[in-house]
Amino acid sequence: MARLILIRHAESVANAERRFTHGSYEPLTSRGRDDAVRTGLLLRGRFDPVALYASPFVRALETARLLGAALGLEPRVVEDLREQDFGEMRGRSYAEYTSDPSASGLGRWTHRPPGGETLEEVAQRAGKALDAIATAHLGQEVIVVSHGAVMAALRGWALQRFDEAPVGTSNAAGYLLVRRALRYEGPFPLPLEDASAD
C-alpha cells in the first residue's frame, strides 16, 4: 500500500488574473506563497511523507519547495506531472475557454484546445507517472504537487472513470489516494483545517 497526498499548486499570477499561463515560468503570488507555507505546516502536523514530487513548472515547483521547507524534503521533478498544454489558449482568459460548450462538463475530457492536448491525454501521461511513484513507495506516504487539470485528470485515472465531468481542486488544496493491489482507493479529503481550531 502507498498513500499519495496530491496537492494543487498555490495561487499563481495567472490564477489571480483569471487566465491561462503564457508558459511554464509564471510564479506564485504573495498570497500563493503564504498559502503554500500554511499548507506545508498543516501537512506536517497530520502526515509523515518520505518524498515530495513536483511538476517542473515554476508555480508547482515553488509550491513544492515551500511545502518541503516545512517537511524537511526536497522536491523531485517529474516531467509528466506538468500542466495540460492549452495550446493557442496560453495567456488568454479562462472565460474564453469555458464559453465553448464542448470544453465543459463531460466534453472536457476530449476537448482539444487548438495546438494543445486533451484532458484524457493528460490522464494517460500523469497517471502512469503516479503509478510509478506509488510503486516506488509501497508502505510509505508521499506528496505529489501538480496543477488544476492534472489533479482532475489523476482523479479520473484513479477511479478509471471518464464518463463524469472532471472535478476541480482549489489552489494549495488536494486529496488523498491509497494505492493497494494495483488499484486506487479514494480520493479522500485532506484534513487541512487549521490545527488551532481543534
C-alpha positions as a Markdown table, in Angstrom:
| # | Residue | x | y | z |
|---|---|---|---|---|
| 1 | Met | 0.0 | 0.0 | 0.0 |
| 2 | Ala | 1.2 | 3.6 | -0.8 |
| 3 | Arg | -0.5 | 6.8 | 0.4 |
| 4 | Leu | -0.3 | 9.6 | -2.1 |
| 5 | Ile | -1.1 | 13.1 | -1.0 |
| 6 | Leu | -1.9 | 15.1 | -4.1 |
| 7 | Ile | -1.7 | 18.9 | -3.8 |
| 8 | Arg | -2.5 | 21.6 | -6.4 |
| 9 | His | 0.0 | 24.4 | -6.6 |
| 10 | Ala | -0.9 | 27.6 | -4.7 |
| 11 | Glu | -2.2 | 30.7 | -6.4 |
| 12 | Ser | -0.1 | 31.8 | -9.4 |
| 13 | Val | 0.0 | 35.2 | -11.1 |
| 14 | Ala | -2.1 | 33.8 | -13.9 |
| 15 | Asn | -4.7 | 32.3 | -11.5 |
| 16 | Ala | -5.1 | 35.7 | -9.9 |
| 17 | Glu | -5.6 | 37.3 | -13.3 |
| 18 | Arg | -8.1 | 34.5 | -14.3 |
| 19 | Arg | -6.1 | 33.5 | -17.4 |
| 20 | Phe | -4.0 | 30.6 | -18.6 |
| 21 | Thr | -0.3 | 30.9 | -18.2 |
| 22 | His | 1.9 | 32.0 | -21.0 |
| 23 | Gly | 4.3 | 29.2 | -20.3 |
| 24 | Ser | 6.0 | 27.1 | -17.6 |
| 25 | Tyr | 7.7 | 30.0 | -15.8 |
| 26 | Glu | 4.9 | 32.0 | -14.2 |
| 27 | Pro | 5.4 | 32.2 | -10.4 |
| 28 | Leu | 3.2 | 32.3 | -7.3 |
| 29 | Thr | 1.6 | 35.4 | -5.9 |
| 30 | Ser | 2.5 | 36.6 | -2.4 |
| 31 | Arg | -0.9 | 35.1 | -1.3 |
| 32 | Gly | 0.1 | 31.8 | -3.0 |
| 33 | Arg | 3.4 | 31.7 | -1.2 |
| 34 | Asp | 1.7 | 32.3 | 2.2 |
| 35 | Asp | -0.9 | 29.6 | 1.4 |
| 36 | Ala | 1.8 | 27.1 | 0.4 |
| 37 | Val | 3.6 | 27.7 | 3.7 |
| 38 | Arg | 0.4 | 27.2 | 5.7 |
| 39 | Thr | -0.4 | 24.0 | 3.8 |
| 40 | Gly | 3.1 | 22.7 | 4.5 |
| 41 | Leu | 2.6 | 23.3 | 8.2 |
| 42 | Leu | -0.8 | 21.6 | 8.2 |
| 43 | Leu | 0.6 | 18.6 | 6.3 |
| 44 | Arg | 3.5 | 18.3 | 8.8 |
| 45 | Gly | 1.0 | 18.0 | 11.6 |
| 46 | Arg | -1.0 | 15.3 | 10.0 |
| 47 | Phe | 1.2 | 13.2 | 7.7 |
| 48 | Asp | 4.7 | 11.7 | 7.6 |
| 49 | Pro | 5.8 | 11.8 | 4.0 |
| 50 | Val | 9.1 | 10.4 | 2.9 |
| 51 | Ala | 9.3 | 12.0 | -0.5 |
| 52 | Leu | 8.0 | 15.0 | -2.4 |
| 53 | Tyr | 7.4 | 15.0 | -6.2 |
| 54 | Ala | 6.5 | 18.0 | -8.4 |
| 55 | Ser | 5.8 | 19.2 | -11.9 |
| 56 | Pro | 8.7 | 21.1 | -13.4 |
| 57 | Phe | 6.6 | 24.3 | -13.9 |
| 58 | Val | 7.7 | 27.2 | -11.7 |
| 59 | Arg | 4.3 | 27.6 | -9.9 |
| 60 | Ala | 4.3 | 23.9 | -8.9 |
| 61 | Leu | 8.0 | 23.7 | -8.0 |
| 62 | Glu | 7.8 | 26.8 | -6.0 |
| 63 | Thr | 4.8 | 25.4 | -4.1 |
| 64 | Ala | 6.7 | 22.1 | -3.5 |
| 65 | Arg | 9.8 | 23.9 | -2.2 |
| 66 | Leu | 7.7 | 25.8 | 0.3 |
| 67 | Leu | 5.9 | 22.6 | 1.4 |
| 68 | Gly | 9.2 | 20.8 | 1.6 |
| 69 | Ala | 10.7 | 23.5 | 3.8 |
| 70 | Ala | 8.1 | 22.7 | 6.4 |
| 71 | Leu | 8.5 | 18.9 | 5.9 |
| 72 | Gly | 12.3 | 18.7 | 5.6 |
| 73 | Leu | 12.0 | 17.4 | 2.0 |
| 74 | Glu | 13.5 | 18.4 | -1.4 |
| 75 | Pro | 11.2 | 18.1 | -4.4 |
| 76 | Arg | 12.0 | 15.6 | -7.1 |
| 77 | Val | 10.8 | 16.8 | -10.5 |
| 78 | Val | 8.6 | 14.6 | -12.7 |
| 79 | Glu | 8.2 | 15.9 | -16.2 |
| 80 | Asp | 4.9 | 14.1 | -16.8 |
| 81 | Leu | 3.2 | 16.0 | -13.9 |
| 82 | Arg | 3.3 | 19.2 | -16.0 |
| 83 | Glu | 0.1 | 21.1 | -16.7 |
| 84 | Gln | -2.2 | 20.4 | -19.6 |
| 85 | Asp | -0.9 | 22.1 | -22.8 |
| 86 | Phe | -3.6 | 24.6 | -23.7 |
| 87 | Gly | -2.0 | 25.4 | -27.0 |
| 88 | Glu | -3.4 | 28.6 | -28.5 |
| 89 | Met | -5.2 | 29.4 | -25.3 |
| 90 | Arg | -1.9 | 30.3 | -23.5 |
| 91 | Gly | -2.2 | 33.7 | -21.9 |
| 92 | Arg | -5.9 | 34.0 | -22.7 |
| 93 | Ser | -8.7 | 34.3 | -20.2 |
| 94 | Tyr | -10.5 | 31.3 | -18.6 |
| 95 | Ala | -13.8 | 32.8 | -19.8 |
| 96 | Glu | -12.7 | 32.4 | -23.4 |
| 97 | Tyr | -12.2 | 28.7 | -22.9 |
| 98 | Thr | -15.3 | 28.0 | -20.8 |
| 99 | Ser | -17.5 | 29.9 | -23.3 |
| 100 | Asp | -17.1 | 26.9 | -25.6 |
| 101 | Pro | -19.8 | 24.4 | -24.6 |
| 102 | Ser | -17.6 | 21.5 | -25.8 |
| 103 | Ala | -14.9 | 22.4 | -23.3 |
| 104 | Ser | -17.1 | 21.9 | -20.2 |
| 105 | Gly | -18.9 | 19.1 | -18.5 |
| 106 | Leu | -18.2 | 15.6 | -19.8 |
| 107 | Gly | -16.8 | 17.1 | -23.0 |
| 108 | Arg | -13.9 | 18.5 | -21.1 |
| 109 | Trp | -12.2 | 15.1 | -21.2 |
| 110 | Thr | -11.9 | 15.0 | -25.0 |
| 111 | His | -11.8 | 18.7 | -25.9 |
| 112 | Arg | -8.6 | 19.7 | -27.6 |
| 113 | Pro | -7.6 | 23.4 | -27.4 |
| 114 | Pro | -6.1 | 24.3 | -30.8 |
| 115 | Gly | -2.5 | 23.2 | -30.7 |
| 116 | Gly | -2.9 | 21.6 | -27.2 |
| 117 | Glu | -3.7 | 18.3 | -25.6 |
| 118 | Thr | -6.9 | 16.7 | -24.2 |
| 119 | Leu | -7.5 | 16.0 | -20.6 |
| 120 | Glu | -7.7 | 12.3 | -21.4 |
| 121 | Glu | -4.1 | 12.6 | -22.7 |
| 122 | Val | -3.0 | 14.3 | -19.5 |
| 123 | Ala | -4.6 | 11.5 | -17.5 |
| 124 | Gln | -2.6 | 8.9 | -19.5 |
| 125 | Arg | 0.8 | 10.6 | -19.0 |
| 126 | Ala | 0.3 | 11.8 | -15.5 |
| 127 | Gly | -1.5 | 8.6 | -14.4 |
| 128 | Lys | 1.5 | 6.5 | -15.5 |
| 129 | Ala | 3.8 | 8.8 | -13.6 |
| 130 | Leu | 1.6 | 8.5 | -10.5 |
| 131 | Asp | 1.6 | 4.7 | -10.8 |
| 132 | Ala | 5.4 | 4.7 | -10.9 |
| 133 | Ile | 5.6 | 6.9 | -7.8 |
| 134 | Ala | 3.2 | 4.6 | -5.9 |
| 135 | Thr | 5.2 | 1.5 | -6.9 |
| 136 | Ala | 8.4 | 3.1 | -5.7 |
| 137 | His | 6.9 | 3.9 | -2.3 |
| 138 | Leu | 5.0 | 0.9 | -1.0 |
| 139 | Gly | 4.3 | 1.2 | 2.7 |
| 140 | Gln | 5.0 | 4.9 | 2.6 |
| 141 | Glu | 3.4 | 8.4 | 2.3 |
| 142 | Val | 4.5 | 10.8 | -0.4 |
| 143 | Ile | 3.3 | 14.2 | -1.6 |
| 144 | Val | 2.7 | 15.0 | -5.3 |
| 145 | Val | 2.4 | 18.7 | -6.4 |
| 146 | Ser | 0.9 | 19.4 | -9.7 |
| 147 | His | -1.8 | 21.5 | -11.4 |
| 148 | Gly | -5.6 | 22.0 | -11.7 |
| 149 | Ala | -6.1 | 20.0 | -14.9 |
| 150 | Val | -3.6 | 17.3 | -13.7 |
| 151 | Met | -5.4 | 17.0 | -10.4 |
| 152 | Ala | -8.7 | 16.4 | -12.3 |
| 153 | Ala | -7.1 | 14.0 | -14.7 |
| 154 | Leu | -5.5 | 12.0 | -11.9 |
| 155 | Arg | -8.8 | 11.7 | -10.1 |
| 156 | Gly | -10.3 | 10.2 | -13.3 |
| 157 | Trp | -7.3 | 7.9 | -13.7 |
| 158 | Ala | -7.5 | 6.7 | -10.1 |
| 159 | Leu | -11.3 | 6.0 | -10.5 |
| 160 | Gln | -10.9 | 4.8 | -14.1 |
| 161 | Arg | -14.0 | 7.0 | -14.7 |
| 162 | Phe | -14.0 | 9.3 | -17.7 |
| 163 | Asp | -17.8 | 9.3 | -18.0 |
| 164 | Glu | -18.4 | 12.1 | -15.5 |
| 165 | Ala | -17.4 | 15.7 | -15.6 |
| 166 | Pro | -13.9 | 16.4 | -14.2 |
| 167 | Val | -13.7 | 17.6 | -10.6 |
| 168 | Gly | -11.6 | 20.7 | -9.8 |
| 169 | Thr | -9.3 | 21.3 | -6.9 |
| 170 | Ser | -8.7 | 24.7 | -5.2 |
| 171 | Asn | -5.2 | 26.2 | -5.1 |
| 172 | Ala | -3.0 | 24.8 | -2.2 |
| 173 | Ala | -5.6 | 22.1 | -1.6 |
| 174 | Gly | -5.8 | 18.4 | -2.6 |
| 175 | Tyr | -6.9 | 14.9 | -1.8 |
| 176 | Leu | -5.5 | 11.6 | -0.7 |
| 177 | Leu | -5.3 | 8.4 | -2.8 |
| 178 | Val | -4.3 | 5.0 | -1.5 |
| 179 | Arg | -2.7 | 2.6 | -3.9 |
| 180 | Arg | -3.4 | -1.0 | -2.9 |
| 181 | Ala | -3.1 | -4.2 | -5.0 |
| 182 | Leu | -2.7 | -2.3 | -8.3 |
| 183 | Arg | -5.8 | -0.2 | -7.8 |
| 184 | Tyr | -6.5 | 3.1 | -6.1 |
| 185 | Glu | -8.9 | 3.8 | -3.3 |
| 186 | Gly | -10.2 | 7.3 | -2.8 |
| 187 | Pro | -10.0 | 10.1 | -3.4 |
| 188 | Phe | -10.3 | 11.0 | 0.3 |
| 189 | Pro | -10.5 | 14.6 | 1.5 |
| 190 | Leu | -7.4 | 16.0 | 3.2 |
| 191 | Pro | -7.8 | 17.2 | 6.8 |
| 192 | Leu | -6.1 | 20.6 | 6.2 |
| 193 | Glu | -8.1 | 22.8 | 8.6 |
| 194 | Asp | -6.1 | 24.9 | 11.0 |
| 195 | Ala | -4.9 | 22.8 | 13.9 |
| 196 | Ser | -5.7 | 25.7 | 16.3 |
| 197 | Ala | -9.4 | 25.1 | 15.5 |
| 198 | Asp | -9.2 | 21.6 | 17.0 |
